[in-house]
Amino acid sequence: MVIFYGDRLMAIEEFESQINLAENIWRTNLPGKERVSFVLLDNVIEFMSKYYLKVVRKLVGKGKNKISPNDWDDISRFFPRLVNVMKNHSPIPHPTLDIIKSNHDMRNDLYHASVPMAVNRSLFLSELRCAIEAFETLYRKRFNSSVIDVDSILRGKPVLETLLTVVGSDQYIRVDYSETWPLMQWIRVIIHGYISLLGVTPGIDQMMHSLAISNQPTDDKKVRQSIHKLKFDGDVKEASPGLYSLTQEGLEKTLRNR
């Protein structure tokens, strides 16, 4: 399932988490880590650029000074055209966009060149700097670098998305996990499930139902107390009255099973 991030704050959190993931993969001892991280950064830069033009600036549509849907389809498919549009409609400095374009050409060579190629440290760091600059310039938010324990995840801790299922016509999240978690981790995982699989922020009733169908029944009071503690700890925030999402710190704890 592909989720369209119509909520701007949710999209910005996704961009930041993908940049962090790329940086954290690069810091592991995995073979080929530079190549994987570099490709991920190239992808998130393209994603940020398209989202900025289409959703933030609302440049795609019919009318004067708009990009027609047909032209947008071509721009979306051809990165040089996307860079040219960004030069005209975004605050990212032109030299940075030129580096982004050059690095994307290198990404294409990694995919299609007949001779195997590798990514060195300086190329990865160049792309990381461009990704952070694009993030901060387009979305006016300071990038928050954070540590994800990628090595521990790869040593056998289950990837959360493999534990999550959407069930029923009302679309509740069920978590298929047989080991013991504290209630606050169950709540974080369930919130993450609603956001990542359904693109919605859940309320307490949805969380209660998800806990019940995940064989973790509890009472309303305990859930509310746990949410209050999660908010106090900075892991959860109210996206709107009665609806909850994870902060970046809360997402990191969730992914680490902490």
C-alpha positions in Angstrom: 0.0 0.0 0.0 1.3 3.5 -0.9 0.5 6.3 1.5 0.2 9.8 0.2 1.2 12.2 2.9 -1.5 14.9 2.6 -0.7 16.1 6.1 2.3 18.5 5.9 3.6 17.7 9.4 3.4 14.0 8.8 5.3 14.5 5.5 8.0 16.5 7.1 8.5 13.9 9.8 8.8 11.2 7.1 11.4 13.3 5.2 13.5 13.8 8.4 13.2 10.1 9.4 14.4 9.0 5.9 17.4 11.2 6.0 18.2 10.0 9.5 17.8 6.4 8.3 20.3 6.9 5.5 22.8 8.5 7.8 22.4 5.7 10.4 22.8 2.9 7.7 26.0 4.7 6.6 27.3 4.5 10.2 26.9 0.7 10.4 29.4 -2.0 9.3 27.2 -3.3 6.6 28.9 -4.0 3.2 27.7 -1.6 0.6 26.3 0.8 3.2 27.4 3.9 1.2 25.5 2.8 -1.9 22.3 2.0 -0.1 22.4 5.3 1.9 23.3 7.4 -1.1 20.3 5.9 -3.1 18.0 6.5 -0.2 19.1 10.2 0.1 18.6 10.7 -3.7 15.1 9.3 -3.3 14.1 11.5 -0.4 15.5 14.7 -2.1 13.3 13.9 -5.1 10.3 13.2 -2.8 10.8 16.5 -0.9 11.1 18.4 -4.1 7.9 17.1 -5.7 6.0 17.4 -2.5 7.1 21.0 -2.1 6.1 22.0 -5.6 2.8 20.1 -5.7 1.5 20.3 -2.1 3.2 23.2 -0.5 3.4 25.6 -3.4 0.3 24.1 -5.1 1.8 24.8 -8.5 0.2 21.9 -10.3 -3.3 22.5 -11.8 -5.2 24.6 -14.3 -4.9 28.3 -14.6 -2.4 31.1 -15.0 1.1 30.4 -13.6 0.3 26.8 -12.9 2.0 23.6 -14.2 -0.5 21.6 -16.2 -1.1 18.0 -15.0 0.4 16.7 -18.3 3.5 18.8 -17.9 3.8 17.7 -14.3 3.8 14.1 -15.4 6.8 14.8 -17.6 8.5 16.8 -15.0 8.0 14.1 -12.4 9.6 11.5 -14.7 12.7 13.5 -15.8 14.9 14.7 -13.0 16.7 17.5 -15.0 13.3 19.1 -15.7 12.4 18.8 -12.0 15.6 20.5 -11.0 14.9 23.3 -13.5 11.5 23.9 -12.0 13.0 23.9 -8.5 15.4 26.6 -9.6 12.5 28.8 -10.6 10.1 28.0 -7.8 12.1 27.0 -4.7 14.5 28.8 -2.3 17.2 26.1 -2.6 20.4 27.8 -3.9 21.2 27.0 -7.6 24.7 25.6 -6.8 23.1 23.1 -4.4 20.6 22.1 -7.0 23.4 21.6 -9.5 25.1 19.3 -7.0 21.8 17.4 -6.5 21.5 17.0 -10.3 25.1 15.8 -10.6 24.6 13.3 -7.7 21.4 12.1 -9.3 23.3 11.4 -12.5 25.7 9.4 -10.5 22.8 7.5 -9.0 21.6 6.6 -12.5 25.1 5.3 -13.3 25.0 3.1 -10.2 21.8 1.6 -11.5 22.6 1.2 -15.2 26.3 1.4 -15.8 27.8 -1.8 -17.4 30.8 -1.6 -15.0 30.2 -2.0 -11.3 30.6 1.2 -9.3 30.8 2.1 -5.7 30.0 5.2 -3.6 32.8 6.7 -1.7 32.6 8.7 1.6 32.9 12.1 0.0 30.0 11.5 -2.4 27.8 10.2 0.4 28.6 13.2 2.6 27.9 15.6 -0.3 24.5 14.1 -0.8 23.8 14.1 3.0 24.6 17.8 3.1 22.3 18.5 0.1 19.5 16.5 1.7 19.7 18.4 5.0 20.0 21.8 3.3 17.0 21.0 1.1 15.0 19.8 4.1 15.7 22.9 6.2 15.3 25.4 3.3 12.0 24.0 1.9 10.3 23.2 5.1 11.8 25.9 7.4 12.6 23.4 10.1 16.0 22.6 11.7 17.0 19.1 10.9 17.1 16.9 14.0 19.8 14.3 13.6 19.0 11.2 15.6 20.5 7.7 16.2 18.6 4.6 15.0 20.1 1.3 16.2 20.2 -0.3 12.8 22.6 -3.0 13.8 20.3 -4.3 16.6 17.4 -4.4 14.2 19.4 -6.4 11.7 20.5 -8.8 14.5 16.9 -10.1 14.7 14.5 -7.7 16.3 11.3 -7.8 14.2 10.6 -5.0 11.8 7.5 -3.4 13.1 5.7 -3.1 9.8 5.7 -7.0 9.5 3.8 -7.2 12.8 1.0 -4.8 11.7 -2.2 -5.7 9.9 -5.3 -3.7 8.9 -8.4 -5.7 9.8 -12.2 -5.2 9.4 -14.3 -2.9 7.3 -13.7 -0.1 9.9 -9.9 -0.6 9.4 -8.4 -1.2 12.8 -4.7 -1.9 13.4 -3.9 -5.3 14.8 -0.4 -6.1 16.2 0.7 -9.7 15.9 3.3 -10.0 18.6 3.6 -12.8 21.2 6.3 -11.4 23.5 5.9 -8.9 26.3 5.8 -5.2 25.8 5.0 -2.4 28.4 1.6 -0.8 27.6 3.3 2.4 26.5 5.2 0.5 23.8 2.0 -1.1 22.6 0.4 2.3 22.4 3.4 3.7 20.4 3.3 0.8 18.0 -0.4 1.1 17.5 -0.2 4.8 16.8 2.7 4.1 14.4 0.6 1.5 12.7 -2.4 3.8 12.1 -0.1 6.5 10.7 2.2 4.3 8.5 -0.5 2.0 7.1 -3.6 4.1 7.0 -2.3 7.7 7.1 -4.6 8.6 10.0 -3.9 9.6 13.7 -5.9 7.4 16.1 -8.0 8.4 19.1 -8.3 6.4 22.3 -11.3 4.4 21.2 -9.3 3.1 18.2 -6.3 2.3 20.4 -8.5 0.4 22.8 -10.0 -1.7 20.0 -6.6 -2.3 18.5 -5.3 -3.5 21.9 -8.2 -5.8 22.3 -7.8 -7.5 18.9 -4.1 -7.7 19.5 -4.8 -9.8 22.7 -3.8 -7.0 25.0 -7.1 -5.9 26.5 -6.9 -3.1 29.1 -9.1 -0.4 30.5 -9.7 3.1 29.4 -8.1 4.6 32.5 -4.7 2.8 32.0 -4.6 3.8 28.4 -5.3 7.5 29.2 -2.6 7.4 32.0 -0.1 5.9 29.6 -0.8 8.5 26.9 -0.4 11.2 29.5 3.0 9.8 30.5 4.0 9.5 26.8 3.1 13.1 26.2 5.0 14.1 29.3 8.1 12.1 28.1 7.9 13.8 24.7 7.0 10.6 22.8 3.4 11.4 21.8 1.6 14.6 20.8 -1.9 15.6 20.0 -2.2 16.1 16.2 -5.6 17.5 16.8 -7.9 17.3 19.9 -8.3 13.7 20.9 -6.1 12.3 18.1 -2.5 11.3 18.7 0.7 11.0 16.7 4.4 10.2 17.6 7.1 12.7 17.9 10.4 12.0 16.2 11.8 10.8 19.6 8.7 8.6 20.1 9.1 7.1 16.7 12.8 6.2 17.4 11.8 4.5 20.7 9.1 2.6 18.9 11.5 1.3 16.2 14.0 0.3 18.9 11.3 -1.5 20.9 12.2 0.6 24.0 
